[in-house]
């Protein structure tokens, strides 16, 4: 099951494009000429499944309100925030804007509109396989770089998790002299993690919660006694500036969405799981049937 899910995420990552089709001359959010109420472009990174899940939830709900929805798959957070600030993307449906993406907010925040938080317990983590009984804290990595070939396996270079790990956590624990943070993509990190676990080899990776991989892989978060990975934060719906004025009904619905751990976990499990593989829209419909009272503005039909 883990390998099938990983294959699906790899395929999503491969399909993502850096092109911002939302800014093309024949459509998109700028001219608002898509459906009865206009076109809303949602931007997300498929391998970051919090945004993947909530993007398909918003697609479902906004289409039921009468909007056309364009789903813009990207591969880098920097491109996503740039597109959002420029108005090429209307909504980023899962921004870690309080801490993890603080650098982007400093750069683009005055061009964006916060539509509220949908989840309030997101955290960044450093993790190892459960079978590594003698490694339970980030402090246990000190002096053991040889066990990991001197590598901490990370994700995309532009991710806030990457910046936090490399510029805060590693220096705080004195790991920056013996370890290097290997960046590429979330899919590559997960593939490496899968290979190491299959062979019961030592590996340390960057992860976060909420994320399906924490349940799909036998991994454990390392204790962070120095708090170098930061405190929990909320996940926000971010919009391009002026969004709520242009699309007031859409903004009102989005602002009403707040999910607890059970509701969010169920949504992500259905969208990324095997039962609805290749059919995220069907997964969202199944979730809506299971959670008809998930948030006040929910449209079931």
Residue, then its C-alpha position, 0 to 999 in steps of 0.5 A: x500500500x505504501x509503494x502504491x501511494x508513493x507511486x501516485x505521489x511521484x506521478x503527481x509530482x512528475x505531472x506538475x508544471x512550472x507554467x502559470x496557465x492562469x495568466x494565459x490570454x484566453x482565460x484565467x482569474x484576471x478576466x473573470x469570464x469562466x463560469x457564471x461567477x468567473x474563474x478561480x485559479x487554485x495553486x498547489x504543490x501535489x507532493x505537499x498533500x495538505x494543499x493537494x487535499x484542500x485544493x480539491x475540496x475548494x474545487x468541489x465547493x466553488x464549482x457548486x457555488x457557480x465558479x469555474x475552477x482552474x487547478x494549477x500544479x506547481x513544483x516550487x513554493x517560490x513560484x507559487x507565492x510569486x504567482x499569488x502575489x502577481x494575481x496569476x493564482x487566486x488562492x493557495x489553499x494551504x499556506x504555512x504563512x505564520x512561521x514556515x513560509x514567513x520569508x515569503x510573507x515578508x516579501x509578498x505579504x502586502x500583496x496577499x489576502x488572508x482568508x483564514x486558517x483551516x487547521x491549527x496544529x501543523x508542525x515541522x519535524x525531523x524523523x527516523x525509522x522506528x527501528x532506530x531504538x537508540x535515536x530518539x532526539x535530534x541531540x542523538x544525531x550529534x557525533x553520528x554523521x557516519x551512520x547517515x553518510x553525513x546526510x539529512x534527506x530533505x525536500x524542495x530547496x524553496x520549502x520553508x521546512x528546508x530553510x528551518x532545518x538548514x539555517x536554524x535546527x542544524x546550527x542550533x544542534x551543531x550538526x551543520x559541520x558534520x551533516x549536509x541537507x540533501x534537497x530535491x523533492x518530496x517525492x524523492x525524499x519519500x522514495x529514499x525513505x522507502x528504500x532505506x526502510x526496506x533495507x532496514x538502514x539508518x536514515x534521517x529525513x525532514x517531515x511535517x504534520x499533517x502529512x499522510x507519510x507519518x502514518x504510512x511509514x514506520x517513522x517517529x519524530x525526534x524530540x526537539x528539546x531546543x525547539x529548533x523546528x519551531x512551534x505549531x502553527x495554523x494552515x491558512x487559505x491565502x488569496x491574491x490581493x482584492x480576492x474577497x472584493x472580486x469574489x465575495x461569495x467564494x471568500x465567505x465560503x473559504x473563510x468558513x472552513x475549519x477542520x479538526x484533526x479527524x476531519x482533516x485526516x479523513x480528507x487527506x486519507x481519501x484524496x491520497x489513498x488507494x480507494x480513490x486513486x486517480x479520482x480526487x473529485x470522487x474522494x472529496x464527494x465521499x468525504x463530504x458524505x461522511x462529514x456533512x457538518x464539517x464547516x458552516x458553509x458546506x455545500x453537499x449537493 
